[in-house]
């Protein structure tokens, strides 16, 4: 069983920055895709950004130009740098990792991000 542990959430003022980190319990080379999703109160979980094994990335239109994904193979982590944060970015952010070959789909426990003055 793979463990994904998120960290880095918190309270930040509008316009501020946060960096989320997702630490995997096994090599991230083994995953076909990794990404971040978020869920705001009363809303469905939505994709924020994801990175495919080959390196291509997808970002939600609402975060393009503000959020950036990065992988660290030495530390087995996926990070999400979030800049120019807006109140509408407030949500619980979840890390996800999938292995298409093994048919595995893993989720972290979530980390709260609150953007408020």
N, C-alpha and C positions, 0 to 999 in steps of 0.2 A: 504494500500500500504506500502510495506516495503522499507526502505531506507538503502542503504549500502554506507558508507562513508569511502573512503580510505585515508590514510595519510602515510607519511614517505619516500616518494620518494625524489629524488634529484640527484645531481652530485657526483660521487665518483671515485676515482682512481682505476685502476685495482689492484686486490688483497684486496680491501677494503670490508667493510660490510655496509649493510643497513638493517633496520627492518621496514617492511610494516605492517600496521595495518588496519583492516577492522572493522568498528563499525556498528552493526546492530540495527535497531530501534525496534526490538522485540527479545524475547528470542531465542538464537541460538539453544536451545533444539528443536525448532519447525522445523528445517531444516534437510532434509534427507542427504544432502551432502553440503559441503562448499569447496570452492577452490579458487585458483588464476590462472588466465590466463594472457597471455601477447601477445602483437602484436607489432612487429617491422615494420618500414616503408617498404611498398611494400610486406609485408608478411601476411599470414593468422594468425588469432588468434590461439594460441596454449595453451594447458593445461600445467601449470607449476607444480602444486601440488594440491591434494584434499584430504579431510578427510571425511570418511563416518560416519554416526551417531554413529555406534558402536565403532569407533576409528581407523579403518584400514585406511591406507594412501597409496596414489599413487603419485610417483614423476616422472617427465620426466627424461629420462636417462641423459640428459644434465645437470641436476641440482642435481642429487643424490650425497649425501655426502657433499653438499655445502649449500643446502637450507633445512630449517626445519619449519614445520607447528606447530602451537600451538593454542589451544582454551582456552578462559577465559570465563567461564560461568557467573561469577559474573559481568563482564563488557560487556558481549555479544560481544566479539571481536574474530576475527581470525587474527593471526599474521603470518608473513612469515619472518623468519630470513634468511638473505642472506649473506653468507660469501664467501670469495675468488672470488669476482665478476670479470667477464671477460667482455671485450668490447661487445661480442656477447650477453650478458645479457641485453643490452640496448633495451628498449621497453617501451610501456605504459602497466602498470600492472593493471588488473581488478579483483575485487573481485566478486565472484559468489555464490549464495545460491539457492538451490532448495528444494522444498517440494514435494515429489512424491505423497503423499496422496492428497494434494490440487491441484497438477498440476501447482505449481507456480515456476517461474524461475526469479531470480532477479540479476541485475548487478549494480555495482557501476559506478562512472563516470570516473574512471581510475586515475592513478598517474604515472608520468613520472620517469623512472629510466635511468640515463645516466652514463655509465662507460667509462671514458676517462681520459687520462693523459694530 
